[in-house]
Amino acid sequence: MKSFRSTGFLMGFLTLFLSFCAESAIAQNNSGSEKPEAIVADSILTSQVPDSIAEQLDAIYRIYDSIAISDNLLFRLLGWTYDLINKPESALAFGPLSLDLAKMINLSRSRGWYFGLATFTNDRFSQHLRLNGFFGYWTRAKYFDYGGGLKWLIDKQRQTELGLRFTNRSDALGKFGDFSEDRFLLSENDYKYNFYENVSVRKKATELQFSTRFARHFKAYLNLSSIQKRYIAHYYHVLPDSLSEARFSNAEIKLRFAYDEKFISGPDGLQSLGTVYPIVWISYEHSFPMLGGQFEFDRVQLEATQNIYTPYMGVAKVVLQLGYASKSCPVMETFNILGSNEPLSLYAPGSFSTMGCNENDVFFCDRFVALYLSHNFSGMLWRPTSQWFQPELTVATNIGWGDMRRAKDFPDKNFKTMEKGYFESGFVVKGLLNLPMVKVGLGAFYRYGPYAFDNVWDNFAFKWSATFSL
């Protein structure tokens, strides 16, 4: 509890600091200019008529850069700080090397702050070959993460790549998903991973990876890996099932399907503009008892996400998750259901807001289904005139079911399952404090059904929210 409060304080301090910087920079920017920047930018844009989308993008970037150079130091510092913690494409080039700013700082509930260095070669080194490496230190966990590798860019337009990498880093128990190609510290959809994953594994991995886009709507990933894990926390239904160390030889294929996804073509290949249809991820992983592997089992995962826009009503979001692990899969390699309940914890969509993060409320399942439903009314219910107070009501209901049949008859197991069904509902009001870079809000969730506590107040989870934008 103490560790989470300090992490929450640091997150809150970062939120207010960035917002203060943005407000100060914008105020100084507006007061010191004789002509509105929008007019200046518009006049420059209309004087250039590029022939292609790529040239248009380059022209816009040049205009943005010219405006940014004339801004005061505080505004540039703000933009650099935001890039540092949240943008995957942010990089500083030094000849043939680039610093990957987005991977130099991070924050975790269980590991504390992460500070490090990440670098890769750019087009000045090679148009088709990328060398990369990283290292960093977690302040609370007191250990280093490091790794490196190489990547061959076979076809940028089809996003066809072949890579080899070695890593020695922390990892989560019973991880589900790992579908997003990038995670961002200040992305609300990634809070559940950044802050609430049960990071209790040290992992050494050598991986061979291949990915490509095909048939317009599909992208495929193939991963072959040899992994050695050392477990810091231990969960089991019988004591012999507890693992201290284990080695795995895995093959995984992942498929991403996004019907009618729109793209633009840039210098670095295709950039997605999204789709109005569901985005579906499917993963099949098999662990082999060869090449040093000690276990043989299967893991199957599916995730489907859909945003539904309704005029005058806002945006509804539906996330469906399914997971299955064969009976021979060790407990700590099955699925750890993500909970995000701590005293006044950060709201993390896609997790169970009333499910605890401590050892007394941990859920493991070898087969499960979870449904996360939410609706953001997008300011439709209130029309305040204050720029500081722009409330947006989000209501949510989360439902889960899962079991582990082999552990059903073992009362001494040190984890829970949810074969009776897990239910919770709640709300979050975002924008109670509307700052230039972030909307801060408050909310509450209630746990009901078979896994509700006898004490009514124990079923409540109170939240604060932070939604960043720039």
Buried (B, 14 or more C-beta within 10 A) or exposed (E): EEBBEEBBEEBBEBBBEBBBBBBBBBEBBEEEEEEEEEEBBEEBBEEEEEEEEEEBBBBBEEBEEEBEEEBEEBBBEBBEBBBBBBBBEBBEEEEEBBBBBBBBBBBBBBBBBBEBEBBBBBBEBEEEEBBBBBBBBBEBBEEEBBBBBBBBBBEBEBBBBBBBBBBBBBBBBBBBBBBEEEBBBBBBBBBBBBBBBBBBBBBBBBBBBBBBBEEEBBBBBBBBBBBBBEBBBBBBBEEEBBBEEBBBBBBBBBEBBBEEBEBEBBEEBBEEEEBEBBBBBBBBBBBBEEEEBEBBBBBBBBBBBBBEEEEEEBBBBBBBBBBBBBEBBBBBBBBBBBBBBBEEBBBBBBBBBBBBBEEEBBBBBBBBBBBBBBBBBBBBEEEEEEEEEBBBBBBBBBBBBBBBEBBEEEEEBBBBBBBEEBBBBBBBBBBBBBBBBBBBBBBBBBBEEEBBEEEEEEBBBBBBBBBBEB
